[in-house]
């Protein structure tokens, strides 16, 4: 579900890459569109995260490919960016979290190489890695607290280095400096949102799911 308030939902059946779709509903629960993303390219897919720009276009990361999809407000889907440079090795998780900056670019996290990318909306092929002051640990969800501060969920795939990191930039996200961390060792945290300046992060236990297990217990952590 997109944290911008556009009420956009991403669906993905499981980890076999058989489905990638973006489904949108209005606040009454009426279906607005159901965009099939998997038919736009061959291979496996994992539709992961979504961001919405100021014109109502949605952008979706595909963690099994170096692809970002664009879906207009009517549900028409296209490939916004497809770069072999962004594709992970087989059986790895690549592009992950995504958020929109009002200056006209996206920031995207990539889990397999611990990188954040800046992607201009008007020239997506001209993307660049953001120079960070500190290490990321399998970055997942992203959230702009304001144009100069970004929350990054570094989940370390549920390991001891799991944490929520706050980075600040003073040069339009060419570089960024770590300003705060919330440690959550052992928690497989995924996505983050903010309510009244307090951040909340989901502990989804994906380590249990990916190893073939199951759980009915989930938690939301308040970032302090």
Buried (B, 14 or more C-beta within 10 A) or exposed (E): EBBBEBBBEBEBEEBEBEBBBBBBBEEEEEEBBEBEBBEBBEEBBBBBBBBBBEEEBBBBBBBBBBBBBBBBBEBEBEBBBBBEEBBBEEEEBBBBBBBBBEEEBBBBBBBBBBBBBBBBBEEBEEBEEBEBEEEBBBBBBBBBBEEBBBBBBBBBBBBEBBBBBBBBBEEEBEEBEBEEBBEBEEBBBBBBBBEEEEBBBBBBBBBBBEEEEEEEEEEEBEBE
